[in-house]
Amino acid sequence: MSHGRGRRWARAAGPLAALVLTGCGIRETDVIEAGGPATVDYLSDASVDALLFFRLPHGALAPAARPLGTHADADNGFRSRPASTERVMSALLGGPSKAERAAGLGTALPRTAGRVELRESATSDEIALTLPFSPAGLDGTALRQLICTAAYSRDRAGLATVRLTGPDGVSETGACGLGLPAGDRDG
């Protein structure tokens, strides 16, 4: 007897399931594009803070504003002065602060005791830096950290081209807004 009831239930459930699966008349739609990737807005004093680019846990870069410049009371004749590119790059190589690490920021850069030196650039929109290590062994995230931090240290829009050269003569060149640097290897 229970077999007969089960069959009848199954026959009745078929049309009911079809009705449920129609989604109450809601049609399927395609994916709708809503614009470009998200951007990060931050508030900082453009003459004092530096933007350091660190890695998020999923690998993307995020800017961290740090006060690295000098600031004094303008009424007493002191003026704000942004940090030098060398100082900004040294802060980047020092890694994220405790608060930045707690916010989930990390780095793909090697720990180093050396310092970054600014060299004479061929043009005003180029930054040439000598690193204490070769850029040849760095992954794309590490190169982008260096390039974006250097670009924003010179230009608040981050539009400068950056050339990184290691002690071995190997160079990588890139721009922050273009994704992973294509890099041209010399040496």
C-alpha positions as CSV (number, residue, x, y, z in Angstrom):
1,M,0.0,0.0,0.0
2,S,2.7,2.5,0.8
3,H,4.1,2.0,-2.8
4,G,0.9,3.2,-4.3
5,R,0.8,6.3,-2.1
6,G,4.5,7.1,-2.9
7,R,3.8,6.9,-6.6
8,R,0.8,9.1,-6.4
9,W,2.8,11.6,-4.3
10,A,5.6,11.6,-6.9
11,R,3.2,12.2,-9.8
12,A,1.6,15.1,-7.9
13,A,5.0,16.5,-6.9
14,G,6.2,16.8,-10.5
15,P,4.0,19.7,-11.6
16,L,4.4,21.3,-8.2
17,A,8.2,21.2,-8.5
18,A,8.0,22.7,-12.0
19,L,6.0,25.6,-10.6
20,V,8.5,26.2,-7.8
21,L,11.5,26.0,-10.2
22,T,10.0,28.7,-12.4
23,G,11.0,31.3,-9.7
24,C,7.6,32.9,-9.4
25,G,7.9,34.5,-12.8
26,I,11.3,36.1,-12.3
27,R,13.4,35.7,-15.5
28,E,17.1,35.0,-15.5
29,T,19.3,38.0,-16.4
30,D,22.9,38.5,-17.5
31,V,25.6,40.0,-15.3
32,I,25.4,43.7,-15.3
33,E,28.7,45.6,-15.3
34,A,28.8,48.4,-12.7
35,G,32.0,50.2,-13.6
36,G,35.7,49.8,-12.8
37,P,37.4,48.3,-9.7
38,A,36.9,49.9,-6.3
39,T,39.3,52.7,-5.3
40,V,40.4,53.8,-1.9
41,D,39.9,57.4,-0.8
42,Y,41.9,58.5,2.2
43,L,42.2,61.8,4.1
44,S,45.7,63.1,4.6
45,D,47.7,66.3,4.6
46,A,49.3,66.2,1.1
47,S,52.3,68.1,2.3
48,V,53.1,65.7,5.3
49,D,51.8,62.2,4.7
50,A,53.4,59.6,2.5
51,L,51.5,56.8,0.8
52,L,53.1,53.4,1.3
53,F,51.7,50.4,-0.7
54,F,51.3,47.2,1.2
55,R,49.9,43.8,0.3
56,L,46.4,42.7,1.4
57,P,45.9,39.0,2.3
58,H,44.4,38.2,-1.1
59,G,47.4,39.8,-2.9
60,A,46.1,43.2,-4.0
61,L,47.8,46.4,-3.0
62,A,46.4,48.9,-0.6
63,P,47.8,52.4,0.3
64,A,48.6,53.3,3.9
65,A,49.0,57.0,4.7
66,R,51.9,57.7,7.2
67,P,53.1,61.0,8.5
68,L,56.7,61.0,7.5
69,G,57.2,64.7,6.6
70,T,58.0,67.5,8.8
71,H,55.3,69.9,10.1
72,A,55.6,72.8,12.4
73,D,53.6,75.8,13.4
74,A,53.2,78.1,10.3
75,D,52.7,81.1,12.7
76,N,56.3,80.7,14.0
77,G,57.8,80.6,10.5
78,F,58.0,76.8,10.2
79,R,56.5,75.1,7.2
80,S,55.3,71.6,6.3
81,R,57.6,69.7,4.1
82,P,56.8,66.3,2.6
83,A,59.2,63.4,3.2
84,S,61.9,62.7,0.7
85,T,61.5,59.7,-1.7
86,E,64.5,58.0,0.1
87,R,62.7,58.3,3.5
88,V,59.4,57.1,2.1
89,M,61.1,54.1,0.5
90,S,63.0,53.3,3.7
91,A,59.7,53.3,5.5
92,L,58.3,50.9,2.9
93,L,61.2,48.5,3.3
94,G,60.7,48.6,7.1
95,G,57.4,46.9,6.5
96,P,53.9,47.6,7.8
97,S,53.6,49.1,11.3
98,K,51.9,47.2,14.1
99,A,48.6,49.0,13.4
100,E,48.9,48.3,9.6
101,R,49.6,44.6,10.3
102,A,46.5,44.5,12.6
103,A,44.5,45.9,9.6
104,G,45.7,43.0,7.5
105,L,48.5,44.7,5.6
106,G,51.7,42.8,4.8
107,T,54.6,43.0,2.4
108,A,56.1,40.9,-0.4
109,L,59.4,42.8,-0.1
110,P,62.6,41.3,1.5
111,R,63.7,42.7,4.9
112,T,66.9,44.6,4.3
113,A,69.3,46.9,6.2
114,G,70.3,48.8,3.0
115,R,68.9,52.0,1.9
116,V,67.3,53.2,-1.3
117,E,69.1,56.0,-3.2
118,L,67.5,58.5,-5.6
119,R,69.5,59.0,-8.8
120,E,69.4,61.7,-11.3
121,S,66.4,61.2,-13.6
122,A,66.4,61.7,-17.4
123,T,63.0,63.5,-17.2
124,S,61.0,65.2,-14.5
125,D,58.3,62.5,-14.7
126,E,60.7,59.7,-14.1
127,I,62.1,58.5,-10.8
128,A,65.3,56.4,-10.8
129,L,66.2,54.5,-7.7
130,T,69.0,52.3,-6.7
131,L,67.9,49.4,-4.4
132,P,70.0,47.5,-1.9
133,F,68.9,44.3,-3.6
134,S,68.2,43.1,-7.1
135,P,64.7,43.6,-8.5
136,A,65.3,40.4,-10.6
137,G,64.2,38.0,-7.8
138,L,61.1,40.0,-6.8
139,D,57.5,38.9,-7.7
140,G,55.0,41.3,-9.3
141,T,53.5,42.3,-6.0
142,A,56.8,43.4,-4.6
143,L,57.7,45.3,-7.7
144,R,54.3,47.1,-7.6
145,Q,54.8,48.0,-3.9
146,L,58.1,49.7,-4.8
147,I,56.9,51.3,-8.0
148,C,53.6,52.7,-6.6
149,T,55.2,53.9,-3.4
150,A,58.0,55.7,-5.3
151,A,55.5,57.1,-7.9
152,Y,53.3,58.6,-5.2
153,S,56.2,60.0,-3.2
154,R,57.0,62.2,-6.2
155,D,53.5,62.8,-7.7
156,R,50.2,62.8,-5.7
157,A,48.5,61.3,-8.7
158,G,51.1,58.5,-8.9
159,L,51.8,59.1,-12.6
160,A,55.6,59.1,-12.5
161,T,57.5,56.3,-14.2
162,V,59.8,54.4,-11.9
163,R,63.1,52.8,-12.7
164,L,64.5,50.4,-10.1
165,T,68.1,49.2,-10.3
166,G,69.8,46.7,-8.1
167,P,73.5,46.5,-7.1
168,D,73.9,43.9,-9.9
169,G,72.8,46.4,-12.6
170,V,69.5,44.6,-13.3
171,S,66.7,47.2,-13.8
172,E,62.9,47.1,-13.8
173,T,60.8,50.0,-15.1
174,G,57.1,50.5,-14.6
175,A,54.2,52.8,-13.7
176,C,51.8,52.3,-10.9
177,G,48.6,52.6,-12.8
178,L,49.5,50.0,-15.4
179,G,49.2,46.9,-13.3
180,L,52.2,44.6,-13.1
181,P,55.3,46.3,-14.4
182,A,56.5,44.9,-17.8
183,G,60.1,45.4,-16.7
184,D,63.0,45.7,-19.0
185,R,66.0,43.8,-17.8
186,D,69.4,45.3,-18.2
187,G,72.7,43.9,-17.2
